Amino acid sequence: MNGLIIVNNQQGGASYKVSKKVERLQKEFNLLGVSVEVMPNDGTLAIIENGQIKLRIKKYDFIVYLDKDRYLADLLTKAGCLLFDKADFIELCDDKMLTHIYLANHGISMPKTIAGPLVFDSKALTDYSFLEKIEKEIGYPMIIKGVYGSLGQNMTYVANKDDLYREYKKMAFQPILFQQYITTSYGRSVRCIVIDKKIFGAFERFNPNDYRSNYSKDATSKEFFMNDEFSLLALKISELLNIEYAGIDFLFGENGKPILCEINSNAFFEEFEKITKLNVGKAFAEMIISKVKNAK
């Protein structure tokens, strides 16, 4: 059995975390007797030629897809490659608004969320009256998020009307969402790792000096033991999304009740393994090997 790990070489500040994840996965696959190569997505791994998808790589038994490029994921899938995670799931998690839309109407607690209107031309951005409706619906404080982003980036805390108008003007030219700020979860969140629709473990992140629990050197972590409310919510989400591997992030609502924050398809696990002493890399690799064997 042989596999391929595809990465995005333009990760910026996340490049170290990506390389550590790749290193861990290679080690665990090798210990299980599976050879795994690593390849950057340079845009040419699969192309459309004469109306047909053509692979520019050899055929692998599986691909661990650590990029967020939906187009390549779709091309590889349509060419018959077995991806972990799946293209649809990657897109659903990468776009935070899509995540909330998909999970709405299923009894899942989440912050009040409003999709920002798209702006196609900077000269057309002259009417800000809709922000008054946002203000009335959500109130202060609130969060403005780019629908794409990770590691606590591309989001901002809004405390009042002046903040709202100023920060919106900065972020208006990308897909964004406006979201209720959960005051009871200041600087706190829970990351739950799910493998093959089962809870593998969880840890709590805490930052005393920032509303983002996973941002800056002040953030700390400790193992978190999921109570029934957290566990049932995580399992419900896992079933709805048919999760093979992901990190589900929860906030703390009133009386410590879990509120869904977001889902990360390519969740890093270096810190998780360090805090919980659980071997995510091995469990992830074993799950993939099992599914590849069952697919044959």
Beta strands, then each sheet from edge to edge (+ up, - down):
strand 1: 2-7
strand 2: 35-40
strand 3: 46-49
strand 4: 52-55
strand 5: 62-66
strand 6: 83-84
strand 7: 113-115
strand 8: 142-146
strand 9: 155-158
strand 10: 176-180
strand 11: 188-195
strand 12: 198-206
strand 13: 220-223
strand 14: 245-252
strand 15: 258-264
sheet 1: 2+ 1+ 5+ 6+
sheet 2: 3+ 4-
sheet 3: 7+ 10- 8+ 9-
sheet 4: 13+ 12- 11+ 14- 15+
end
